[in-house]
Amino acid sequence: MRNRRIRFVTIFTDLILINLGFLAAYIARYNWQWFLPVPQQFFEPYGRYLGQQIVLNVLLVLTFSQSRVWVRRRGEFWVDEISRVAYATATAVVLMMAVTFFLQPNGPFSRLMLFWTFLFVVLFVSMARLARRWLLAYMYRHGRWVDRVLVIGSGETGRSLIRTLLARPDLGYQAIGYLVDGSSENNIGLGLIPHLGSYQELESVLKELPILHTVFIALPGEMHQTTVRLLAICEKYGVRAQAVPDLLQISLHRVEFTNMGGIPILGVREMSINRFERLLKRVMDLAILVVLAIPSLLVGLVVAAAIKLDSPGPVIYSGVRVGRSDKLFKMYKFRSMVIDAERQKEALQALNEADGPLFKIKDDPRLTRVGRFIRRTSLDELPQLFNVLQGTMSLVGPRPPLPEEVEQYKPWHRQRLAVIGGLTGLWQVSGRADLTFDELCLLDIYYIENWSLSLDIRILLQTVPHMLFGRGAY
């Protein structure tokens, strides 16, 4: 129902903007006379163009419908959406040119007017699309207008789906729970998405859940008949159901299709960032380091002086971490704890608030006064810029783990070690320390599978407010 309302409002708004675009094109051509003056004998009143305006509305409704401009694709890149708007508008304008030329030989005909029509319609409709994206993203971030979904399946396909839902709140889905498939792990440790039972309990779960919009079925391929049965149950209760192809339990983001002489070939991409992408990432890291060099040095000197005055011990702490492909390296941080913090760790195990191999305490008694502040603002990680300069770390990537943490990893956890670690990452801007360890790994794996320069830039920009306000950091 909500999606239908959004579509109705979009169509209604587009029709208004189309006519405003046509009016703006007339003003640009005849009132402002951009680029080319209009001789007096060729001046046309606006009323003479009303026929063309009606034709444009009809043609744009047809081309927008044919190009599925009014079909909202969740997760579609904004450039792709605007490209479809531009293509549909160009098609309508070319058709209008033909209609005007052949069916209205005595009517007004200005190619520059049609050019301005194309530009203004695309501009106005595109601005409306961007505004809609901003509004929906704002609502989704605050838990409004979202579709509540249930995930069935706890294998690799289910995990791939869950990590996408965690990493992409802009899709407008709120996962309220998952059902296990009986052949994979019963509990994959998700805190934000609770385990609600087995797939066999779907009917009772649908009865108990007050509002549910969609059920994603991500069962192993051999459970085809079960998938069909679950789809029927969802239909019975009026809940939209979508089946996710298993593809041999391969992570969906790693699947690629190729064509060999007309024969479709299913392949699996390497679970990593390729050499060229690593080069691009390295160039961006070094370029940003050049910009940050002087400000970081000045801030670092102030932090170093504060640490030295606040408590005895070294200013810089270095610890061994596990990098890409299990390579060990030394990671540097500003010291935020007392000098015997490692010896106290064993005595504080009972206070550990993290799950899995992680060790975190929100009000860690080992923190110094300055340490508490630099932890909250992430300034303790400033020396890691030297790691970035060395090439042992990147600005963006999974946080490098301790060797003893890696020893406790499950096989699928190790996928986050496919790239070098980073100062910040997707999970830091998606909840940071508030996430469970499995959720952290799911987001790191999603980042590796979907890496792009634009994703790194988005994470870096989102990191700034998280640093300023200390969201989830301790």
Secondary structure, DSSP 8 states (H G I E B T S, - for coil): -HHHHHHHHHHHHHHHHHHHHHHHHHIIIIIS--SS---GGG---GGGGHHHHHHHHHHHHHHHHHTTTTS--TT--HHHHHHHHHHHHHHHHHHHHHHHHHH-TTS---HHHHHHHHHHHHHHHHHHHHHHHHHHHHHHHTT-S-EEEEEE--SHHHHHHHHHHHH-GGG-EEEEEEEE-SSS-S----SSS-EEEEGGGHHHHHHH-S---EEEE---GGGHHHHHHHHHHHHHTT-EEEE---GGG--GGGEEEEEETTEEEEEE--SS--HHHHHHHHHHHHHHHHHHHHHHHHHHHHHHHHHHHHSSS-SEEEEEEE-GGG-EEEEEEE--B-TTHHHHHGGGGGG----TT----TT-TTB-HHHHHHHHTTGGGTTHHHHHHHTSSEEES-----HHHHTT--GGGGGGGGS--EEE-TTTTTTGGGS-HHHHHHHHHHHHHT--HHHHHHHHHHHHHHHHHTTT--
